[in-house]
Amino acid sequence: MKMRAFLAAGVSVIACVALLLNVQADPQQSSGEAMGAAAIAFRDALTEDQRAMCTFGFDDPERLNWHFIPRPRKGIPLKALEGEPLNKATSLIKSGLSESGYDQAMNVMSLEEVLYLLEPGDRAYRRDRRDPGKYYISLFGDVSVKGTKWGWRIEGHHLSLNYTIENGVLVSTTPEFFGANPGLIEAGPGRSIRILAPEEDTARQILKLCTPEQKKKMYISEKAPNDIRAANIAQPELGDLVGLRQDEMSVDQQNLLRELLGEYMKNMPERIGEQRKRGIDAAGWGSIQISWWGGEERNQPHYYRIQGPTFQVEYNNVQNEANHVHSVWRTTAGDFGIPLASK
């Protein structure tokens, strides 16, 4: 009964957000300019009290206070918006994602209704913790289309997207976090939803294709870490590179690595994904390393990391019998537009 209720509720949630998918950014604007225009329209649609909830100084510590667990947040929740303000909020969110990235974000949000229906406890307590409307928008600094330095964030349970813009140029899109709990929902033959599936399966394919010598490098430990590193910390933890290098892989493995990174890069607007790929191309693919911890099969706790000169990806799936995913893309130069050495 609960699963049937979830399917109805989940379809309802997704249908509601789907009504907003027709909002399109101006293709002539850069990503930073498009975000500036969308953020100004959103801010101007709010009441004075609502603006006070979601606006902060650029140097406010809140800008770096990212996290992905269900705890109290600052900003204005989507559930507090309706009509034109909600439409403008959705336009802002869409300005920071590709179409597939937006769908991914909506799927993550809809899982809150699943958890509300399936978890035990008092109804009011569950609704307070699990609510697809409890995703919060925050604006940092003096929002503009072409001038100043400012940022914005959309964040809630298992979603944290952070953007920094300077003089109309998008200078940072990290940390970028997507999670899913449950990662897989089965409701009978041919009726299942599995969020972040390619991110798991493609990495496992690389491992499965390893020769014994390759596996010695890629497979690090039988025990997976409890979570991603530097979770909720303003800058990534890099450390020593470990794992199998791209230039030590077979052609099939190299193609799978490109496919895997493509799954992560396609969440951002097309120009940002292309920019990330150009950065990887310029730095060289050969030194990119992938490493694996934990079980090698589905439903076994596992973790992997991919790191190159310009980026770090982490994927962790250990909770809920390996049905609870955390994934993050971070920048080795420093997140939030802050050089790593300065923090």
C-alpha positions as CSV (number, residue, x, y, z in Angstrom):
1,M,0.0,0.0,0.0
2,K,2.8,2.4,0.9
3,M,4.6,1.8,-2.3
4,R,1.4,2.4,-4.4
5,A,0.9,5.5,-2.4
6,F,4.4,6.6,-3.2
7,L,4.0,6.0,-6.9
8,A,0.9,8.2,-6.9
9,A,2.5,10.9,-4.8
10,G,5.8,10.7,-6.7
11,V,4.0,11.1,-10.0
12,S,2.1,14.0,-8.6
13,V,5.3,15.7,-7.4
14,I,7.0,15.2,-10.7
15,A,4.0,16.4,-12.6
16,C,3.9,19.6,-10.6
17,V,7.6,20.4,-11.3
18,A,7.1,19.3,-15.0
19,L,4.7,22.2,-15.4
20,L,7.7,24.5,-15.1
21,L,9.9,22.8,-17.7
22,N,8.9,25.2,-20.5
23,V,11.0,28.0,-19.0
24,Q,14.0,28.5,-21.3
25,A,17.1,30.7,-20.9
26,D,18.1,33.2,-23.6
27,P,20.6,31.3,-25.8
28,Q,22.4,34.6,-26.5
29,Q,23.4,35.1,-22.9
30,S,26.4,33.5,-21.2
31,S,25.6,31.2,-18.4
32,G,26.6,33.8,-15.8
33,E,24.5,36.5,-17.5
34,A,21.5,34.2,-17.8
35,M,21.8,33.4,-14.1
36,G,22.0,37.1,-13.3
37,A,18.9,37.9,-15.2
38,A,17.0,35.0,-13.7
39,A,18.2,35.8,-10.1
40,I,17.1,39.5,-10.5
41,A,13.7,38.4,-11.8
42,F,13.3,36.0,-8.9
43,R,14.4,38.5,-6.3
44,D,12.1,41.2,-7.6
45,A,9.1,38.8,-7.5
46,L,9.5,38.3,-3.8
47,T,8.0,40.3,-0.9
48,E,10.3,42.3,1.3
49,D,10.1,39.6,4.0
50,Q,10.9,36.8,1.5
51,R,13.9,38.7,0.1
52,A,15.2,39.1,3.7
53,M,15.0,35.3,4.1
54,C,17.1,34.5,1.1
55,T,19.7,37.4,0.6
56,F,23.1,37.4,2.2
57,G,26.3,39.3,1.8
58,F,28.8,37.7,-0.6
59,D,31.3,37.3,2.2
60,D,28.7,35.9,4.6
61,P,30.0,32.5,6.0
62,E,26.6,31.1,4.9
63,R,27.8,31.0,1.3
64,L,30.3,28.3,2.1
65,N,28.0,26.4,4.5
66,W,27.0,23.8,2.1
67,H,25.6,20.4,3.2
68,F,23.2,17.7,2.0
69,I,21.6,16.2,5.1
70,P,18.1,16.9,6.3
71,R,18.8,19.6,8.8
72,P,17.6,23.3,9.2
73,R,18.7,25.6,6.4
74,K,18.8,29.3,5.7
75,G,17.3,30.7,2.5
76,I,13.7,30.6,1.3
77,P,12.1,27.1,0.7
78,L,10.3,26.4,-2.5
79,K,7.2,25.4,-0.4
80,A,7.0,29.1,0.7
81,L,6.5,30.2,-3.0
82,E,3.6,30.1,-5.4
83,G,2.5,31.7,-8.6
84,E,5.0,34.1,-10.2
85,P,7.7,33.8,-7.4
86,L,7.7,30.0,-7.9
87,N,7.9,30.4,-11.6
88,K,10.9,32.8,-11.3
89,A,12.5,30.4,-8.8
90,T,12.2,27.6,-11.3
91,S,13.7,29.8,-14.0
92,L,16.7,30.4,-11.8
93,I,17.1,26.7,-11.0
94,K,16.9,25.9,-14.7
95,S,19.5,28.5,-15.6
96,G,22.0,26.5,-13.5
97,L,21.3,23.1,-15.0
98,S,20.9,21.3,-18.4
99,E,17.5,19.7,-19.1
100,S,18.8,16.3,-17.9
101,G,20.4,17.9,-14.9
102,Y,17.1,19.6,-14.0
103,D,15.3,16.3,-14.4
104,Q,17.9,14.7,-12.1
105,A,17.3,17.5,-9.5
106,M,13.5,17.0,-9.6
107,N,13.9,13.2,-9.2
108,V,16.1,13.8,-6.1
109,M,13.5,16.2,-4.7
110,S,10.7,13.8,-5.3
111,L,12.4,11.1,-3.2
112,E,11.5,13.1,-0.1
113,E,7.9,12.0,-0.6
114,V,9.1,8.4,-0.8
115,L,10.9,8.8,2.5
116,Y,7.9,10.5,4.1
117,L,5.7,7.6,3.1
118,L,8.1,4.8,4.0
119,E,9.8,5.9,7.2
120,P,8.4,5.1,10.6
121,G,7.3,7.7,13.1
122,D,4.8,10.4,13.8
123,R,3.3,12.0,10.7
124,A,4.2,15.5,11.7
125,Y,7.8,14.6,12.5
126,R,8.1,12.7,9.2
127,R,6.7,15.6,7.2
128,D,9.0,18.1,8.9
129,R,12.0,16.0,7.9
130,R,10.8,14.8,4.5
131,D,9.3,17.4,2.3
132,P,9.9,17.9,-1.4
133,G,9.2,21.6,-0.8
134,K,12.1,22.0,1.6
135,Y,14.7,23.0,-1.0
136,Y,16.1,26.4,-0.3
137,I,17.3,29.2,-2.6
138,S,19.9,31.7,-1.3
139,L,21.4,34.7,-3.0
140,F,24.8,36.0,-2.0
141,G,26.1,39.5,-2.8
142,D,24.8,42.2,-5.2
143,V,23.1,40.2,-7.9
144,S,23.7,41.6,-11.4
145,V,23.8,40.6,-15.1
146,K,27.3,41.9,-15.9
147,G,28.9,43.6,-12.9
148,T,29.9,42.7,-9.4
149,K,30.7,39.4,-7.8
150,W,27.8,37.3,-6.5
151,G,26.5,33.8,-6.0
152,W,23.5,31.6,-5.5
153,R,22.6,28.2,-4.2
154,I,19.7,25.7,-4.4
155,E,20.0,23.1,-1.6
156,G,18.1,20.6,0.4
157,H,18.4,16.9,1.3
158,H,20.7,15.2,-1.2
159,L,21.0,18.3,-3.5
160,S,23.5,21.1,-3.2
161,L,24.2,23.3,-6.3
162,N,26.5,26.3,-5.8
163,Y,27.3,29.0,-8.3
164,T,29.7,32.0,-8.2
165,I,29.5,34.7,-10.9
166,E,31.9,37.6,-11.4
167,N,31.3,40.4,-14.0
168,G,28.7,38.3,-15.7
169,V,31.1,35.3,-16.0
170,L,30.3,32.0,-14.2
171,V,33.6,31.3,-12.4
172,S,32.5,28.3,-10.2
173,T,29.8,25.6,-10.2
174,T,31.2,23.6,-7.3
175,P,30.6,21.8,-5.0
176,E,27.9,20.0,-7.1
177,F,26.2,17.3,-5.1
178,F,23.4,14.9,-6.1
179,G,22.3,12.0,-3.9
180,A,19.4,9.5,-3.8
181,N,17.7,7.5,-1.1
182,P,16.4,5.1,-2.0
183,G,18.5,4.8,-5.1
184,L,16.3,2.0,-6.4
185,I,12.5,1.8,-6.0
186,E,10.9,-1.4,-7.3
187,A,7.2,-1.6,-7.8
188,G,6.8,-4.8,-9.9
189,P,8.1,-6.0,-13.3
190,G,9.0,-3.1,-15.5
191,R,8.1,-0.6,-12.8
192,S,11.2,0.7,-11.2
193,I,13.0,4.0,-10.7
194,R,16.8,4.0,-10.2
195,I,18.3,7.4,-9.8
196,L,22.1,7.9,-10.5
197,A,22.2,4.4,-12.0
198,P,24.7,5.1,-14.8
199,E,27.1,6.7,-12.4
200,E,27.3,3.3,-10.5
201,D,27.1,0.9,-13.4
202,T,29.6,2.5,-15.7
203,A,32.3,2.7,-13.0
204,R,31.7,-1.0,-12.1
205,Q,32.1,-1.9,-15.8
206,I,35.6,-0.4,-15.7
207,L,36.4,-2.5,-12.7
208,K,35.0,-5.7,-14.2
209,L,37.2,-5.2,-17.3
210,C,40.4,-5.0,-15.3
211,T,43.2,-7.5,-15.8
212,P,44.7,-8.8,-12.6
213,E,47.5,-6.2,-12.9
214,Q,45.0,-3.4,-13.5
215,K,42.9,-4.5,-10.6
216,K,45.8,-4.3,-8.2
217,K,45.9,-0.6,-8.9
218,M,42.2,0.2,-9.2
219,Y,40.9,-1.9,-6.3
220,I,42.0,-0.3,-3.0
221,S,40.2,-2.0,-0.2
222,E,37.4,-4.5,0.6
223,K,35.9,-1.9,3.0
224,A,34.2,1.2,1.6
225,P,34.5,4.6,3.4
226,N,31.5,5.6,5.3
227,D,31.0,8.7,3.1
228,I,32.6,11.1,0.6
229,R,35.5,13.1,1.8
230,A,35.3,16.7,2.9
231,A,31.5,16.4,3.1
232,N,30.1,19.9,4.0
233,I,33.6,21.3,3.9
234,A,34.2,24.4,1.7
235,Q,37.1,22.9,-0.2
236,P,37.8,19.4,-1.5
237,E,40.2,17.0,0.1
238,L,42.6,15.9,-2.6
239,G,45.6,14.1,-1.1
240,D,47.7,11.6,-3.0
241,L,46.4,10.2,-6.2
242,V,45.6,6.5,-6.1
243,G,44.1,4.1,-8.6
244,L,44.3,3.0,-12.2
245,R,45.4,5.7,-14.7
246,Q,43.6,6.3,-17.9
247,D,46.7,5.7,-19.9
248,E,47.0,2.2,-18.3
249,M,43.5,1.2,-19.4
250,S,42.3,-0.7,-22.5
251,V,40.4,1.2,-25.2
252,D,37.1,-0.1,-23.9
253,Q,37.9,1.1,-20.4
254,Q,39.0,4.5,-21.6
255,N,35.7,4.8,-23.5
256,L,33.8,3.9,-20.4
257,L,35.7,6.4,-18.4
258,R,34.7,9.1,-20.9
259,E,31.1,7.9,-20.7
260,L,31.2,8.0,-16.9
261,L,32.6,11.5,-16.7
262,G,30.0,12.5,-19.3
263,E,27.2,11.4,-16.9
264,Y,28.5,13.9,-14.4
265,M,29.2,16.7,-16.8
266,K,25.9,16.6,-18.5
267,N,24.0,17.9,-15.4
268,M,25.4,21.4,-15.9
269,P,24.3,23.7,-18.8
270,E,25.9,22.6,-22.1
271,R,28.5,25.4,-22.1
272,I,29.6,24.5,-18.6
273,G,29.9,20.8,-19.5
274,E,31.9,21.7,-22.6
275,Q,34.1,24.0,-20.5
276,R,34.8,21.2,-18.1
277,K,35.7,18.8,-20.9
278,R,38.0,21.4,-22.5
279,G,39.8,21.7,-19.2
280,I,40.2,17.9,-19.0
281,D,41.4,17.8,-22.6
282,A,44.0,20.6,-22.0
283,A,45.3,19.0,-18.8
284,G,45.4,15.5,-20.5
285,W,43.3,12.4,-19.9
286,G,46.2,10.1,-19.3
287,S,46.8,11.0,-15.7
288,I,43.2,10.7,-14.6
289,Q,42.9,7.9,-12.0
290,I,39.9,5.9,-10.8
291,S,39.9,3.9,-7.6
292,W,37.4,1.5,-6.0
293,W,36.7,0.5,-2.4
294,G,34.2,-2.1,-1.2
295,G,32.0,-4.8,-2.9
296,E,32.2,-5.4,-6.6
297,E,28.6,-6.3,-7.1
298,R,25.3,-4.5,-6.9
299,N,23.8,-4.1,-3.4
300,Q,27.2,-4.3,-1.8
301,P,28.6,-1.2,-0.1
302,H,31.1,0.5,-2.3
303,Y,32.8,3.8,-3.1
304,Y,34.9,5.1,-6.0
305,R,36.9,8.2,-6.7
306,I,38.0,9.7,-10.0
307,Q,40.6,12.5,-9.9
308,G,42.4,14.4,-12.6
309,P,44.4,17.6,-12.7
310,T,41.2,19.8,-12.8
311,F,38.5,17.9,-11.0
312,Q,37.6,15.2,-8.4
313,V,34.5,13.0,-8.5
314,E,33.4,10.9,-5.5
315,Y,30.6,8.4,-5.4
316,N,29.6,6.6,-2.2
317,N,26.9,4.0,-1.8
318,V,27.1,2.2,1.5
319,Q,23.9,3.0,3.5
320,N,20.6,1.2,3.3
321,E,22.1,-2.0,1.9
322,A,23.9,0.0,-0.8
323,N,20.8,1.7,-1.9
324,H,21.7,5.3,-0.7
325,V,23.9,7.3,-3.0
326,H,26.1,10.3,-2.5
327,S,27.9,11.8,-5.5
328,V,29.9,15.0,-5.9
329,W,31.9,16.9,-8.5
330,R,34.6,19.2,-7.1
331,T,37.3,21.5,-8.6
332,T,40.9,20.9,-7.7
333,A,41.6,24.6,-8.2
334,G,39.1,25.4,-5.4
335,D,35.4,25.4,-4.9
336,F,33.2,28.5,-4.6
337,G,35.6,30.4,-6.8
338,I,38.2,30.4,-4.0
339,P,41.7,29.3,-4.8
340,L,42.4,26.1,-2.9
341,A,45.6,27.4,-1.3
342,S,43.8,30.3,0.3
343,K,41.5,28.2,2.5
